[in-house]
Amino acid sequence: MKKNILLCVDVTTKLQDDEFIRIGREYLGVLRRDIPNKDNLFDNQQYSFIEAAIKPSVVHRNFHLFIGRHITCTKRLNGLTRLNFRSLKIDADFSIDTYCLEVANEIRQALMGLIDEA
């Protein structure tokens, strides 16, 4: 990136939400240098900034550390680890004891993987 400092610049803005550009806020849009008058080729440079009509929707997804048959283990943006249970299908062959043992084994596998990484 090449840095330029322009002195004596007039900027006309067209923003969606704000009346004036706020300090520290990033805007998505187009900055354009307007064509100067014949008299003012080097004085009073005029620019216009038009904010983009479509705001990007940023979706932060928690990434998976472990994906099992009954649970998934994800890491949240704040650094905490979370266990998530998958949907449970209860039918005629469902056994509570078998399910509990399989979930316990998956939790153990997920935690062992986390300890090995640390």
Secondary structure, 3 states (H helix, E strand, C coil): CCCCCCCCEEEEEECCCCCCCCCCCCCCEEEEECCCCCCCCCCCEEEEEEECCCCCCCCCCCEEEEECCCEEEEECCCCCEEEEECCCCCCCCCCHHHHHHHHHHHHHHHHHHHHHHC
